[in-house]
Amino acid sequence: MDLQMSTFRPRSADPAEDPEAVAWLRAVSQGFHQDRLTDEALGRSLQGLLDDGFTLRAVHDHDIPAPADPRRPVATFSSTDGTINAGAGRMLPARLITDVTVRPSHRRRGLLRTMMSAELAEAKAAGLPVAALTVTEGGIYRRFGFGPATFEAKIEVATDSRFALHTPPDGGGQVVLVDAAVLEEHAGEIFRRYHAQTLGSVQRFSVIPTHVSGLWDWSSREENRRVRGAIFVAESGEPEGYVAWEARRDPDEFGKITVRDLVPLTPRAYLALWDFLGHVDLIDSVRWGSAPTEDPLRFALTEPDLYRVRGLDANVWLRMLDVPAALTARAWQSTGSCVLAVEDSLDLVGGRYRIKIADGDAEVTRTDDEADAAMDAAALGSICLGGVRPSVLAAAGLIRELRPSVAASLDQLFAATGPVWGITHF
Ligand SMILES: CC(=O)SCCNC(=O)CCNC(=O)[C@H](O)C(C)(C)COP(=O)(O)OP(=O)(O)OC[C@H]1O[C@@H](n2cnc3c(N)ncnc32)[C@H](O)[C@@H]1OP(=O)(O)O
C-alpha cells in the first residue's frame, strides 16, 4: 500500500468544479452507510463545508488496484473551529472534529490514529485549548485522550389523558404552529441565544436550521416532509423556544411523536412546549433523545411516572490541548486550590498543574509540587466543565487520589456553575 495523508479545503459549492472534495464526500457517505449522494446533496454538502470553514483530511492509497478509483480517499476526517459554552456566558474555543471514516479494506491499520494524532498536534499548535467530538461508538476515543463531558437523556413521556403539568402555562405567551420555512428562519437565532446561555452547549453548523426544519434532512440527504414545527412566542412577540418533531401513526391506533429538536430559552418556554406536545390529539407518547439529565419536566408532571428515561448518552467528548487555557476559560464558583498530575499518551498536555480558584476565575500554572490526584487527559476532559464529578471517576478507577478523600474536595472545586446540557450533534 502506498498511503498518503493530505489536508485541503473545499474550493466550490459546484460539484463539477471540485472533484477532490466530491470524492471525499462520497467516501464519507460510504463510511457512514448513507445513500449514494445526488448532485443536489453534493452541492449542499460542499456549501455547508465552505460556510463553516471546514478543513478536510484524506488518506489516499496510490497502490489500490483497478478497478478501484485511486482518487477516492480510503480514510476521511474533517474539522473546523467553534465554541463551547463554559459557564457564565464564557466561550471556550474548540477544534470540532467529525466525518471520521476508514474504508473496511483499510481498517485497523492505524489510519484513524495517524489522522487523529496529526489533527490534535495541529490544533494545539494553532492555540486551541480543547478538541471536541461526538461519537458513533464510545469505545474508540478515550485512547486519544477524549473524555465524555456532557450528557443527554433519551426519554419517553406518555401523553395519554393523564398528562398534566402542576403549573400549566399561564397565558403569558403562546405556542404557535409554523411552516418549515418559518421554523428554519427562526431556528438559527433561537439556538444562538440558547448557546450563549447554556453551559455545555456546542456551536452548531450553519446547515442545522435547514436540517431541523426538515427542508433538507442531513441524514437522508433529501427533504423530510414529515417534520412539523412550533414556536413559543412570548407576550412581547419574541420567540422564546421551538420544537420540531415527526409524528407516526398507524390507522386505528394512537401515534407517537419523536422530537427532532427542542430548544427552550426559558423554563416557561420549555414547559409550554411540553404542554403543547402533551396535548396533541391521536398521540399517546413523545420521545426525545436530548433531554437534560436533571429534567424539570419530570417534576412538572402531576404524574411523574409518565416520564421514563430510556437511556443516558454522552453528548460531547472533550480532549485537553492546553490545560491552563481550557481551565481559565471556564466559569468557577468555589474557592480553593489543588495540584493535578495529568498523564497523556499522546504527549500533548502531560505534567503537573496547580489550579487556584477564587472569585469565579482560575489561575492555572505548571508546577513541580506534589500532586493531590492523578488522571489521564480523558478524565480531565470529562471533569473540565463540571458535568462529571471527580469522585465518580475516582470510584470508576479513572482518577487516583494521592491524598485521602481528595476527590470530595475536587468535586466542590470543579462544581459547575449550573446544569451542564448539550444538544448539538456533529
Ligand atoms: C467523530 C466521528 O466522526 S465519530 C465516527 C467514527 N466513524 C465510524 O464509526 C464509521 C465506521 N468506522 C470506521 O470508519 C473505522 O472503523 C474507525 C474510523 C472507527 C476506525 O478506523 P481505523 O483506521 O480502523 O482505526 P485505527 O486502526 O487507527 O485504530 C486506532 C485504535 O482504535 C481502536 N479502534 C478502532 N476502531 C474501534 C472501535 N470501533 N471500537 C473500539 N476500538 C476501536 C483500534 O483497535 C486501535 O487501538 P490501539 O491503537 O489502541 O491498539
The ligand as an SDF file (V2000), in Angstrom:
LIG
                    3D

 51 53  0  0  0  0  0  0  0  0999 V2000
  -16.0020   11.9000   15.3730 C   0  0  0  0  0  0  0  0  0  0  0  0
  -16.6300   10.9460   14.4150 C   0  0  0  0  0  0  0  0  0  0  0  0
  -16.6650   11.1770   13.2500 O   0  0  0  0  0  0  0  0  0  0  0  0
  -17.2750    9.5190   15.0430 S   0  0  0  0  0  0  0  0  0  0  0  0
  -17.4130    8.4330   13.6560 C   0  0  0  0  0  0  0  0  0  0  0  0
  -16.4410    7.3090   13.6590 C   0  0  0  0  0  0  0  0  0  0  0  0
  -16.6080    6.5630   12.4000 N   0  0  0  0  0  0  0  0  0  0  0  0
  -17.3920    5.4830   12.2540 C   0  0  0  0  0  0  0  0  0  0  0  0
  -17.9900    4.9950   13.2060 O   0  0  0  0  0  0  0  0  0  0  0  0
  -17.5100    4.9250   10.8520 C   0  0  0  0  0  0  0  0  0  0  0  0
  -17.2350    3.4130   10.8050 C   0  0  0  0  0  0  0  0  0  0  0  0
  -15.9260    3.0650   11.3860 N   0  0  0  0  0  0  0  0  0  0  0  0
  -14.7460    3.3820   10.7690 C   0  0  0  0  0  0  0  0  0  0  0  0
  -14.7250    4.0180    9.7310 O   0  0  0  0  0  0  0  0  0  0  0  0
  -13.4490    2.9210   11.3930 C   0  0  0  0  0  0  0  0  0  0  0  0
  -13.6560    1.6380   11.9590 O   0  0  0  0  0  0  0  0  0  0  0  0
  -12.8830    3.8510   12.5070 C   0  0  0  0  0  0  0  0  0  0  0  0
  -12.7370    5.2480   11.9430 C   0  0  0  0  0  0  0  0  0  0  0  0
  -13.8370    3.9010   13.7020 C   0  0  0  0  0  0  0  0  0  0  0  0
  -11.5440    3.2910   12.9940 C   0  0  0  0  0  0  0  0  0  0  0  0
  -10.5630    3.4600   11.9930 O   0  0  0  0  0  0  0  0  0  0  0  0
   -9.2200    2.5510   11.9510 P   0  0  0  0  0  0  0  0  0  0  0  0
   -8.3190    3.1410   10.9570 O   0  0  0  0  0  0  0  0  0  0  0  0
   -9.6270    1.1350   11.7850 O   0  0  0  0  0  0  0  0  0  0  0  0
   -8.6320    2.7760   13.4010 O   0  0  0  0  0  0  0  0  0  0  0  0
   -7.0880    2.5530   13.8010 P   0  0  0  0  0  0  0  0  0  0  0  0
   -6.5660    1.3480   13.0810 O   0  0  0  0  0  0  0  0  0  0  0  0
   -6.3230    3.8030   13.6370 O   0  0  0  0  0  0  0  0  0  0  0  0
   -7.2720    2.2070   15.3200 O   0  0  0  0  0  0  0  0  0  0  0  0
   -6.7790    3.0430   16.3350 C   0  0  0  0  0  0  0  0  0  0  0  0
   -7.1140    2.3980   17.6560 C   0  0  0  0  0  0  0  0  0  0  0  0
   -8.5330    2.4820   17.8620 O   0  0  0  0  0  0  0  0  0  0  0  0
   -9.0660    1.1800   18.0820 C   0  0  0  0  0  0  0  0  0  0  0  0
  -10.3860    1.1440   17.4370 N   0  0  0  0  0  0  0  0  0  0  0  0
  -10.6680    1.4430   16.1580 C   0  0  0  0  0  0  0  0  0  0  0  0
  -11.9830    1.3210   15.9500 N   0  0  0  0  0  0  0  0  0  0  0  0
  -12.5410    0.9410   17.1200 C   0  0  0  0  0  0  0  0  0  0  0  0
  -13.8690    0.6500   17.5180 C   0  0  0  0  0  0  0  0  0  0  0  0
  -14.8970    0.7290   16.6610 N   0  0  0  0  0  0  0  0  0  0  0  0
  -14.0820    0.3150   18.8210 N   0  0  0  0  0  0  0  0  0  0  0  0
  -13.0520    0.2480   19.6920 C   0  0  0  0  0  0  0  0  0  0  0  0
  -11.7480    0.4910   19.3450 N   0  0  0  0  0  0  0  0  0  0  0  0
  -11.5240    0.8380   18.0790 C   0  0  0  0  0  0  0  0  0  0  0  0
   -8.0760    0.2500   17.4270 C   0  0  0  0  0  0  0  0  0  0  0  0
   -8.1520   -1.0370   17.9950 O   0  0  0  0  0  0  0  0  0  0  0  0
   -6.7740    0.9360   17.7320 C   0  0  0  0  0  0  0  0  0  0  0  0
   -6.4280    0.7010   19.0910 O   0  0  0  0  0  0  0  0  0  0  0  0
   -4.9050    0.8070   19.6070 P   0  0  0  0  0  0  0  0  0  0  0  0
   -4.1670    1.7600   18.6990 O   0  0  0  0  0  0  0  0  0  0  0  0
   -5.0440    1.3340   20.9750 O   0  0  0  0  0  0  0  0  0  0  0  0
   -4.3780   -0.5730   19.5170 O   0  0  0  0  0  0  0  0  0  0  0  0
  1  2  1  0
  2  3  2  0
  2  4  1  0
  4  5  1  0
  5  6  1  0
  6  7  1  0
  7  8  1  0
  8  9  2  0
  8 10  1  0
 10 11  1  0
 11 12  1  0
 12 13  1  0
 13 14  2  0
 13 15  1  0
 15 16  1  0
 15 17  1  0
 17 18  1  0
 17 19  1  0
 17 20  1  0
 20 21  1  0
 21 22  1  0
 22 23  2  0
 22 24  1  0
 22 25  1  0
 25 26  1  0
 26 27  2  0
 26 28  1  0
 26 29  1  0
 29 30  1  0
 30 31  1  0
 31 32  1  0
 31 46  1  0
 32 33  1  0
 33 34  1  0
 33 44  1  0
 34 35  1  0
 34 43  1  0
 35 36  2  0
 36 37  1  0
 37 38  1  0
 37 43  2  0
 38 39  1  0
 38 40  2  0
 40 41  1  0
 41 42  2  0
 42 43  1  0
 44 45  1  0
 44 46  1  0
 46 47  1  0
 47 48  1  0
 48 49  2  0
 48 50  1  0
 48 51  1  0
M  END
$$$$
